[in-house]
Amino acid sequence: MFVTLEGMEGSGKSTLLKGLNQRFQAAGRTVTLTREPGASSIGANLRAMLLSTRSTLANETELFLFLADRAQHMTEIIRPALQAGHVVLCDRFADSTLVYQGYGRGFDRRLLATLNDVAVSGLWPDTTLILDLPPEEGLRRALQRNNTSGQSDDEGRFEAETLAFHTRIREGFLELARQHPQRCVVLDATRQPEQLLDDAWAVLCSRAAFQKQD
């Protein structure tokens, strides 16, 4: 089972990922936790370039670095884990490129879909949970998190974008959910973390999360 978590900055993806990992393990499943960018052998270097506020990347450079990270991630981590029968829980995946580079940066979304298909070799998630909340609240949370962790420079490049940019990101994710209702489920990320975890778990259980073989 391949599950991805999507949403704007500050929506609670990392916290939800940890909670889902615990519940899957309690249910007897082997879990691979992963993320984009940065999970593969070359991913840490790409993550530093993509997320640091010190990076001055052309939009085209940003796009292709994300795609390169994804292709390596798929080959090195995701596909082998699925072949081994693991549940794969991934913090961001190809939908982020469709939204951030499409709705956010203005790239042609049909082109992005084609490029994503190449990067993932046709393997898309079984379920995508989209964590939705007002962009003002997401940015407030994200900036507070980065300041608390001391990562404002190293991980804050997208948090530094304008509110208008993040409003487009939210709209993009909601549109994506409308386009792919069989795969994408929108969750209310303004709810308390345990409530959000219950909501997500209910969705995944309804999609046969407990099957020993997917």
Number of C-alpha atoms within 10 A of each C-alpha: 22 20 20 24 27 24 27 27 23 24 25 23 23 14 13 22 21 13 18 19 19 13 13 17 12 10 13 11 19 17 19 17 19 20 19 20 25 20 22 22 13 14 21 15 13 20 19 16 19 25 19 17 18 14 14 12 12 8 13 11 12 18 21 13 19 24 23 15 23 27 19 19 25 19 15 14 17 26 17 12 20 16 8 9 16 21 24 22 24 23 20 23 26 22 24 21 25 27 27 22 21 22 23 20 17 12 18 12 15 11 12 20 16 11 18 23 16 14 21 20 13 10 14 17 19 15 20 26 21 27 26 22 20 15 22 13 14 22 22 13 16 21 18 14 14 17 13 10 9 11 14 20 15 17 19 20 17 18 22 15 12 10 13 10 17 24 16 18 25 24 16 21 25 19 13 19 18 13 11 11 12 11 15 22 19 19 18 16 23 16 12 11 15 12 13 20 21 15 14 23 18 12 16 20 11 9 13 12 18 15 12 14 11 13
